[in-house]
Amino acid sequence: MNIDDVPQEGNRTHPGQRKSIYARTTNGRLGLVASSGWEVEEIVTRQAVEAFEALADAARKKARRGESSPLEYHMYRARMDLALLAQASGLWRWRVRRHLKLRDFARLSPALRQRYADALGIAADQLATLD
Protein backbone atom coordinates (compact mmCIF):
# COMPACT_ATOMS: atom_id res chain seq x y z
CA MET A 1 0.00 0.00 0.00
CA ASN A 2 1.29 3.43 -0.88
CA ILE A 3 1.31 6.36 1.51
CA ASP A 4 -1.56 8.03 -0.35
CA ASP A 5 -3.68 4.85 -0.11
CA VAL A 6 -3.63 4.56 3.69
CA PRO A 7 -7.28 4.72 4.83
CA GLN A 8 -8.40 7.69 6.91
CA GLU A 9 -12.10 6.81 7.31
CA GLY A 10 -12.10 6.84 11.10
CA ASN A 11 -13.05 4.10 13.50
CA ARG A 12 -15.74 4.27 16.20
CA THR A 13 -14.05 1.52 18.25
CA HIS A 14 -11.17 3.89 19.05
CA PRO A 15 -12.46 7.42 18.30
CA GLY A 16 -10.00 10.25 18.03
CA GLN A 17 -7.02 7.93 18.14
CA ARG A 18 -4.56 7.21 15.40
CA LYS A 19 -2.25 4.31 14.83
CA SER A 20 0.78 3.63 12.72
CA ILE A 21 0.59 1.57 9.55
CA TYR A 22 3.42 0.57 7.27
CA ALA A 23 3.14 1.93 3.74
CA ARG A 24 5.43 2.46 0.79
CA THR A 25 6.85 5.97 0.72
CA THR A 26 7.45 8.04 -2.41
CA ASN A 27 11.04 6.75 -2.65
CA GLY A 28 9.85 3.11 -2.53
CA ARG A 29 10.81 2.31 1.06
CA LEU A 30 8.52 1.22 3.86
CA GLY A 31 7.65 3.87 6.38
CA LEU A 32 5.15 4.48 9.16
CA VAL A 33 2.04 6.50 8.35
CA ALA A 34 -0.59 7.66 10.84
CA SER A 35 -4.08 6.32 10.13
CA SER A 36 -7.41 6.94 11.80
CA GLY A 37 -8.64 3.49 10.71
CA TRP A 38 -11.21 2.20 8.26
CA GLU A 39 -14.59 0.54 8.16
CA VAL A 40 -13.42 -3.06 7.70
CA GLU A 41 -11.20 -2.82 10.76
CA GLU A 42 -14.08 -1.40 12.77
CA ILE A 43 -16.40 -4.26 11.78
CA VAL A 44 -13.88 -6.93 12.71
CA THR A 45 -13.00 -5.24 16.00
CA ARG A 46 -16.67 -4.91 16.92
CA GLN A 47 -17.26 -8.61 16.18
CA ALA A 48 -14.37 -9.58 18.45
CA VAL A 49 -15.64 -7.32 21.23
CA GLU A 50 -19.15 -8.78 20.93
CA ALA A 51 -17.72 -12.31 21.12
CA PHE A 52 -15.88 -11.46 24.35
CA GLU A 53 -19.02 -9.81 25.76
CA ALA A 54 -20.99 -13.00 25.04
CA LEU A 55 -18.31 -15.13 26.69
CA ALA A 56 -18.30 -12.82 29.73
CA ASP A 57 -22.10 -13.03 30.00
CA ALA A 58 -22.02 -16.84 29.81
CA ALA A 59 -19.19 -16.97 32.37
CA ARG A 60 -21.14 -14.70 34.74
CA LYS A 61 -24.14 -17.05 34.54
CA LYS A 62 -21.92 -20.09 35.14
CA ALA A 63 -20.33 -18.41 38.14
CA ARG A 64 -23.72 -17.52 39.61
CA ARG A 65 -24.75 -21.18 39.28
CA GLY A 66 -21.52 -22.24 41.02
CA GLU A 67 -20.15 -24.01 37.94
CA SER A 68 -17.15 -21.73 37.53
CA SER A 69 -15.14 -19.12 39.40
CA PRO A 70 -15.53 -15.36 39.03
CA LEU A 71 -12.03 -15.37 37.54
CA GLU A 72 -13.44 -16.70 34.27
CA TYR A 73 -15.91 -13.81 34.07
CA HIS A 74 -13.23 -11.20 34.78
CA MET A 75 -10.91 -12.81 32.23
CA TYR A 76 -13.45 -12.46 29.43
CA ARG A 77 -14.61 -9.03 30.63
CA ALA A 78 -11.00 -7.85 30.25
CA ARG A 79 -11.04 -9.30 26.69
CA MET A 80 -8.54 -12.00 27.55
CA ASP A 81 -8.48 -15.70 26.88
CA LEU A 82 -6.77 -18.41 28.90
CA ALA A 83 -3.41 -18.05 27.12
CA LEU A 84 -3.34 -14.27 27.47
CA LEU A 85 -4.28 -14.33 31.16
CA ALA A 86 -1.61 -16.94 31.80
CA GLN A 87 0.97 -14.80 30.04
CA ALA A 88 -0.12 -11.57 31.75
CA SER A 89 -0.10 -13.16 35.21
CA GLY A 90 3.09 -15.16 34.66
CA LEU A 91 1.43 -18.49 35.42
CA TRP A 92 1.25 -21.75 33.52
CA ARG A 93 -1.95 -22.24 31.52
CA TRP A 94 -2.82 -25.40 33.42
CA ARG A 95 -2.74 -23.44 36.69
CA VAL A 96 -5.00 -20.71 35.31
CA ARG A 97 -7.36 -23.36 33.91
CA ARG A 98 -7.49 -24.99 37.35
CA HIS A 99 -8.26 -21.64 39.01
CA LEU A 100 -11.27 -21.21 36.73
CA LYS A 101 -12.90 -23.92 38.85
CA LEU A 102 -14.72 -22.53 41.87
CA ARG A 103 -13.20 -25.02 44.33
CA ASP A 104 -9.61 -24.19 43.35
CA PHE A 105 -10.31 -20.46 43.08
CA ALA A 106 -11.57 -20.42 46.68
CA ARG A 107 -8.17 -21.75 47.83
CA LEU A 108 -6.10 -19.03 46.15
CA SER A 109 -3.59 -17.27 48.36
CA PRO A 110 -3.87 -13.48 48.73
CA ALA A 111 -0.63 -13.08 46.76
CA LEU A 112 -1.98 -15.11 43.84
CA ARG A 113 -5.28 -13.21 43.92
CA GLN A 114 -3.30 -9.97 43.74
CA ARG A 115 -1.32 -11.33 40.80
CA TYR A 116 -4.54 -12.05 38.89
CA ALA A 117 -5.99 -8.68 39.88
CA ASP A 118 -2.92 -6.87 38.59
CA ALA A 119 -3.08 -8.76 35.29
CA LEU A 120 -6.78 -7.92 34.92
CA GLY A 121 -6.45 -4.30 36.05
CA ILE A 122 -8.87 -4.59 38.96
CA ALA A 123 -8.64 -4.55 42.76
CA ALA A 124 -7.96 -7.88 44.46
CA ASP A 125 -11.22 -7.76 46.45
CA GLN A 126 -13.17 -7.16 43.23
CA LEU A 127 -11.83 -10.44 41.80
CA ALA A 128 -14.26 -12.49 43.88
CA THR A 129 -17.33 -10.48 42.86
CA LEU A 130 -19.52 -10.45 39.76
CA ASP A 131 -20.40 -6.79 39.09
C-alpha positions in Angstrom: 0.0 0.0 0.0 1.3 3.4 -0.9 1.3 6.4 1.5 -1.6 8.0 -0.3 -3.7 4.9 -0.1 -3.6 4.6 3.7 -7.3 4.7 4.8 -8.4 7.7 6.9 -12.1 6.8 7.3 -12.1 6.8 11.1 -13.0 4.1 13.5 -15.7 4.3 16.2 -14.0 1.5 18.3 -11.2 3.9 19.1 -12.5 7.4 18.3 -10.0 10.2 18.0 -7.0 7.9 18.1 -4.6 7.2 15.4 -2.3 4.3 14.8 0.8 3.6 12.7 0.6 1.6 9.6 3.4 0.6 7.3 3.1 1.9 3.7 5.4 2.5 0.8 6.8 6.0 0.7 7.5 8.0 -2.4 11.0 6.8 -2.7 9.9 3.1 -2.5 10.8 2.3 1.1 8.5 1.2 3.9 7.7 3.9 6.4 5.2 4.5 9.2 2.0 6.5 8.3 -0.6 7.7 10.8 -4.1 6.3 10.1 -7.4 6.9 11.8 -8.6 3.5 10.7 -11.2 2.2 8.3 -14.6 0.5 8.2 -13.4 -3.1 7.7 -11.2 -2.8 10.8 -14.1 -1.4 12.8 -16.4 -4.3 11.8 -13.9 -6.9 12.7 -13.0 -5.2 16.0 -16.7 -4.9 16.9 -17.3 -8.6 16.2 -14.4 -9.6 18.4 -15.6 -7.3 21.2 -19.1 -8.8 20.9 -17.7 -12.3 21.1 -15.9 -11.5 24.4 -19.0 -9.8 25.8 -21.0 -13.0 25.0 -18.3 -15.1 26.7 -18.3 -12.8 29.7 -22.1 -13.0 30.0 -22.0 -16.8 29.8 -19.2 -17.0 32.4 -21.1 -14.7 34.7 -24.1 -17.0 34.5 -21.9 -20.1 35.1 -20.3 -18.4 38.1 -23.7 -17.5 39.6 -24.8 -21.2 39.3 -21.5 -22.2 41.0 -20.1 -24.0 37.9 -17.1 -21.7 37.5 -15.1 -19.1 39.4 -15.5 -15.4 39.0 -12.0 -15.4 37.5 -13.4 -16.7 34.3 -15.9 -13.8 34.1 -13.2 -11.2 34.8 -10.9 -12.8 32.2 -13.5 -12.5 29.4 -14.6 -9.0 30.6 -11.0 -7.8 30.2 -11.0 -9.3 26.7 -8.5 -12.0 27.5 -8.5 -15.7 26.9 -6.8 -18.4 28.9 -3.4 -18.1 27.1 -3.3 -14.3 27.5 -4.3 -14.3 31.2 -1.6 -16.9 31.8 1.0 -14.8 30.0 -0.1 -11.6 31.8 -0.1 -13.2 35.2 3.1 -15.2 34.7 1.4 -18.5 35.4 1.3 -21.7 33.5 -2.0 -22.2 31.5 -2.8 -25.4 33.4 -2.7 -23.4 36.7 -5.0 -20.7 35.3 -7.4 -23.4 33.9 -7.5 -25.0 37.4 -8.3 -21.6 39.0 -11.3 -21.2 36.7 -12.9 -23.9 38.8 -14.7 -22.5 41.9 -13.2 -25.0 44.3 -9.6 -24.2 43.4 -10.3 -20.5 43.1 -11.6 -20.4 46.7 -8.2 -21.7 47.8 -6.1 -19.0 46.2 -3.6 -17.3 48.4 -3.9 -13.5 48.7 -0.6 -13.1 46.8 -2.0 -15.1 43.8 -5.3 -13.2 43.9 -3.3 -10.0 43.7 -1.3 -11.3 40.8 -4.5 -12.1 38.9 -6.0 -8.7 39.9 -2.9 -6.9 38.6 -3.1 -8.8 35.3 -6.8 -7.9 34.9 -6.4 -4.3 36.0 -8.9 -4.6 39.0 -8.6 -4.5 42.8 -8.0 -7.9 44.5 -11.2 -7.8 46.5 -13.2 -7.2 43.2 -11.8 -10.4 41.8 -14.3 -12.5 43.9 -17.3 -10.5 42.9 -19.5 -10.4 39.8 -20.4 -6.8 39.1 
